[in-house]
Amino acid sequence: MALVEKFHVVAAERPIATGQTIKEGQIVSLNTSGNVVLQGYGSANYIPYGIAGDTRNTAGGANWGMPGIATGWQSRVSDYFDETKASGKMTVYHSGGEFATDQFNSNVAALTPYAPLYAVDGMFDAANGQGSGIVAYLTQADGSYPSGVPGVDINGDQALAGANTNTYIEFKLVI
């Protein structure tokens, strides 16, 4: 999972609903108690609130660690891979900004810049399957994203690893 915060407007801190497993970069909603849940979790949580800025998971594993050059990087080992453990709150970006993420469904790969993006089960999607409305506009189609670590993949940097075969989309958030 990965979220690259290029520019953001609001970084809110919200309590997380019990039992939620959320990857950084996924779209989240609020339940009736005002707690963060994965968008699409349960029948009443289709209205997107923002993008998760932290990961909440207690199992660890290569697909849940911090994005990096090599697989298996882990974040927050002292908190058992749960970036929200100390506070019980999650950073949620909303009200605009520009980001890059690897948390998107495969149908997004065919889109061109400024195509609308929707939320389906916490992932960016090309179709409005859950009636979420437009949550973002694509600004850069999927591709490799530079990590900032010297190497040879992209403009002198190694590519940032992550989901979706290490590809990222860039987008303008509108929720």
Order of alpha helices (4+ residues) and beta strands (2+ residues): beta-beta-beta-beta-beta-beta-beta-beta-beta-beta-alpha-beta
